[in-house]
Amino acid sequence: MATHHYDLIISGAGPAGASCAMALEGSGLKIALLDKYEFPRDKICGDFIAAKGVRELISIKPSLKERFEKFPHKVVNRSTQLFVNKMDPIQIDWVLKSYTIKRELFDNELVQSILETGKIDFFPAHAVKDVEVNDQEVSASTAKGDVFKAKMIIGADGAHSPVAKLLAGYKVNRNHYGGSVRAYYSGVENIDPAVNEIYAHKDVLPGYFWLFPISASEANVGVGMQSRYITSKKINLKELFYRFIDQSPVLQSKLGNAQIESKLEGFGLPFYSQKYTVSGNRFLLIGDAASMIDPTNGEGIMPAITSGNMAAQHILRAFEKERFDAGFNEAFSNNLHGRYWKEMRLKSWVVNTFADKNRVLNMMGYLCVKSPFIRRSFKKLL
Ligand SMILES: Cc1cc2nc3c(=O)[nH]c(=O)nc-3n(C[C@H](O)[C@H](O)[C@H](O)COP(=O)(O)OP(=O)(O)OC[C@H]3O[C@@H](n4cnc5c(N)ncnc54)[C@H](O)[C@@H]3O)c2cc1C
């Protein structure tokens, strides 16, 4: 047990916390990056890192471009195949390169790149348990009994963020939350590692089943949907997952001879379908802790990275002006919501209005096949 003094505490070293830390590597600030686990550690996810997220990471730290180009455990995605009910797959081609990388490896690579600079102090296996703010400082106590004191704290500690709960009063709201399960398979057949597969089917509405290759014969496979439907329809996601595979001839041709390599595990998705409190006296929230997941597709890595970068820019201004109060930190909140809220509000409306309607899905599928214009619009939405 010890007391540590820093300028800034970042709680959580996932993509949000790591991006924020990387963006502050040259700042001269004394920063403690805390995580609940030793790295490498798994994070239940689809492992798909969108091109915009890759681009943002490289803009934060240009050396990551070469690092990830050389990184052997990735697949480069160029297309998505959309299977709508029993229709033939719709192929959507992307201009920019996205990656699929097991989160265990991706997150570890980011943390290693931080450690190599020696500019940030990393404390793995230090779970933040309690946080208190007063006029002078913020102090975070860990499960082990260590205390970290600083001018500001950033909550980057994911969907169950203690910082968000303790400082922003965050509570799970099923209307703005998703549930999903995921497993890894080996010996997968008839897949192209450059092509992600999404299955939009009446049995998994409002949500989707995914098969994202992580090599020529391995895949990340999962299903997710909005929590309010899981509860109201009493859906057991694990049962749905296996039943869906059993009943789909297309998935049988890919997974029929495959072996499941991990437990089928679930995790929550806090959707950005309402405006959350993401700042206050001496704190900012980013990534899943700020409920930034896109409600249409479950994408959260890219917003985690961009919000991490935006928080870092705000922190630089806060230390320059010696201002850490709620009033000053509102600028971060305004920037974040200003950048994303309009888009997310529209996406939420689309999801809430159409996502559980199989007829609309069939019509969209039909129009996507027939009309390049609808295909392009749908691509933008994805
Ligand atoms: C099944 C599933 C599939 C998904 N698929 C995709 C996908 O394919 N692509 C995509 O873009 N997004 C996907 N998402 C969303 C994505 O996983 C998250 O949005 C993303 O991980 C958010 O990053 P983060 O850094 O905010 O949080 P996290 O990645 O959750 O990182 C939080 C970090 O905080 C640490 N932590 C937790 N508690 C504490 C504590 N008390 N003290 C200190 N540290 C703590 C954790 O150990 C972790 O390292 C998926 C989510 C789920 C559940």
The ligand as a MOL file (V3000), in Angstrom:
LIG
                    3D

  0  0  0     0  0            999 V3000
M  V30 BEGIN CTAB
M  V30 COUNTS 53 58 0 0 0
M  V30 BEGIN ATOM
M  V30 1 C -19.1940 -8.6640 -27.9260 0
M  V30 2 C -18.7250 -7.2970 -28.3440 0
M  V30 3 C -18.2780 -7.1150 -29.6460 0
M  V30 4 C -17.7690 -5.8750 -30.0450 0
M  V30 5 N -17.2250 -5.7650 -31.2900 0
M  V30 6 C -16.6630 -4.5980 -31.6740 0
M  V30 7 C -15.9750 -4.5080 -32.9220 0
M  V30 8 O -15.8270 -5.4940 -33.6670 0
M  V30 9 N -15.4530 -3.3110 -33.2670 0
M  V30 10 C -15.5680 -2.2080 -32.4670 0
M  V30 11 O -15.1070 -1.1290 -32.8510 0
M  V30 12 N -16.1520 -2.2970 -31.2380 0
M  V30 13 C -16.6810 -3.4580 -30.8260 0
M  V30 14 N -17.2290 -3.5620 -29.5700 0
M  V30 15 C -17.1310 -2.4130 -28.6480 0
M  V30 16 C -15.6970 -2.3210 -28.1170 0
M  V30 17 O -15.3060 -3.5510 -27.5600 0
M  V30 18 C -15.6060 -1.2230 -27.0680 0
M  V30 19 O -16.3240 -0.1020 -27.5090 0
M  V30 20 C -14.1450 -0.8150 -26.8100 0
M  V30 21 O -13.4530 -1.8680 -26.2120 0
M  V30 22 C -14.0950 0.4320 -25.9300 0
M  V30 23 O -12.7770 0.6910 -25.5400 0
M  V30 24 P -12.4670 1.3330 -24.1040 0
M  V30 25 O -11.0100 1.5380 -24.0460 0
M  V30 26 O -13.3830 2.4540 -23.8670 0
M  V30 27 O -12.9260 0.2070 -23.0700 0
M  V30 28 P -12.3210 -1.2380 -22.8300 0
M  V30 29 O -11.7870 -1.7850 -24.0910 0
M  V30 30 O -13.3580 -2.0000 -22.1160 0
M  V30 31 O -11.0810 -0.9700 -21.8630 0
M  V30 32 C -11.3030 -0.6270 -20.5390 0
M  V30 33 C -10.0740 -0.9640 -19.7380 0
M  V30 34 O -10.3210 -0.5840 -18.3860 0
M  V30 35 C -9.8850 -1.6100 -17.5260 0
M  V30 36 N -10.6650 -1.5240 -16.2880 0
M  V30 37 C -11.9040 -1.9900 -16.0270 0
M  V30 38 N -12.2500 -1.7290 -14.7540 0
M  V30 39 C -11.2080 -1.0720 -14.2100 0
M  V30 40 C -10.9580 -0.5360 -12.9220 0
M  V30 41 N -11.8630 -0.6500 -11.9530 0
M  V30 42 N -9.7830 0.0780 -12.7000 0
M  V30 43 C -8.8580 0.1960 -13.6900 0
M  V30 44 N -9.0420 -0.3200 -14.9130 0
M  V30 45 C -10.2000 -0.9230 -15.1710 0
M  V30 46 C -10.1220 -2.8960 -18.3070 0
M  V30 47 O -9.2880 -3.9310 -17.8250 0
M  V30 48 C -9.7670 -2.4580 -19.7150 0
M  V30 49 O -8.4190 -2.6710 -19.9990 0
M  V30 50 C -17.7500 -4.7780 -29.1450 0
M  V30 51 C -18.2230 -4.9600 -27.8360 0
M  V30 52 C -18.6950 -6.1990 -27.4350 0
M  V30 53 C -19.1580 -6.3800 -26.0260 0
M  V30 END ATOM
M  V30 BEGIN BOND
M  V30 1 1 1 2
M  V30 2 1 2 3
M  V30 3 2 2 52
M  V30 4 2 3 4
M  V30 5 1 4 5
M  V30 6 1 4 50
M  V30 7 2 5 6
M  V30 8 1 6 7
M  V30 9 1 6 13
M  V30 10 2 7 8
M  V30 11 1 7 9
M  V30 12 1 9 10
M  V30 13 2 10 11
M  V30 14 1 10 12
M  V30 15 2 12 13
M  V30 16 1 13 14
M  V30 17 1 14 15
M  V30 18 1 14 50
M  V30 19 1 15 16
M  V30 20 1 16 17
M  V30 21 1 16 18
M  V30 22 1 18 19
M  V30 23 1 18 20
M  V30 24 1 20 21
M  V30 25 1 20 22
M  V30 26 1 22 23
M  V30 27 1 23 24
M  V30 28 2 24 25
M  V30 29 1 24 26
M  V30 30 1 24 27
M  V30 31 1 27 28
M  V30 32 2 28 29
M  V30 33 1 28 30
M  V30 34 1 28 31
M  V30 35 1 31 32
M  V30 36 1 32 33
M  V30 37 1 33 34
M  V30 38 1 33 48
M  V30 39 1 34 35
M  V30 40 1 35 36
M  V30 41 1 35 46
M  V30 42 1 36 37
M  V30 43 1 36 45
M  V30 44 2 37 38
M  V30 45 1 38 39
M  V30 46 1 39 40
M  V30 47 2 39 45
M  V30 48 1 40 41
M  V30 49 2 40 42
M  V30 50 1 42 43
M  V30 51 2 43 44
M  V30 52 1 44 45
M  V30 53 1 46 47
M  V30 54 1 46 48
M  V30 55 1 48 49
M  V30 56 2 50 51
M  V30 57 1 51 52
M  V30 58 1 52 53
M  V30 END BOND
M  V30 END CTAB
M  END
